[in-house]
Amino acid sequence: MKLTGKQRAFLRSLCNTLQPVLYIGKDGVTDATVKEAYDALTARELIKCSLNETAPLDAREACAVLCDRLGAQPVQCIGRKFSIYRPNEKEPKIELP
């Protein structure tokens, strides 16, 4: 699933009020991090992630790795924070325009 510009803008507006729910530390993107992100995406559909200063990846690399492993779409990446989206097929919470 690809997001259109209008859908991405809508999701970015929702991200403004979100607090990071996933933190990536010195070990980078591990299997535990992927599982935690999977659970958060299943529950929320849209999550914000943050990288610690000791993380071996930058935010764009970490976003790409997580999106690839989770089947999610990147929404935005600013500094050490990024947001990703994956719709919940069974119980959708966010209705895209």
C-alpha positions, 0 to 999 in steps of 0.5 A: 500500500502506498500513501498519497500526498493527501493521506501522508499530510493527514497522518502528519497532522495526527503525529503532531500530538503524539508522544514517542512510544518506541525508543531505539537505543545503542543496539539499533533495530533488534527483534525485540524492537520490531516486536514492540513496534508490531504490537504498537502498530496493531493497537494504534496504526500510527506510532512515533519513534525516537532514537537515542544519541547512542543509536548506530543508525540515523532516523531515516535508516531506522525508519526504513528498516522498521518499515521494511520488516513490518510492512509499514509506510513512513509518514515523516522523519524529523531529526531523531524522531520518525513516524510510521503507519500500518493500517489494522485490517481487522479493527481500523482506527484511522480513516484516511481521506 
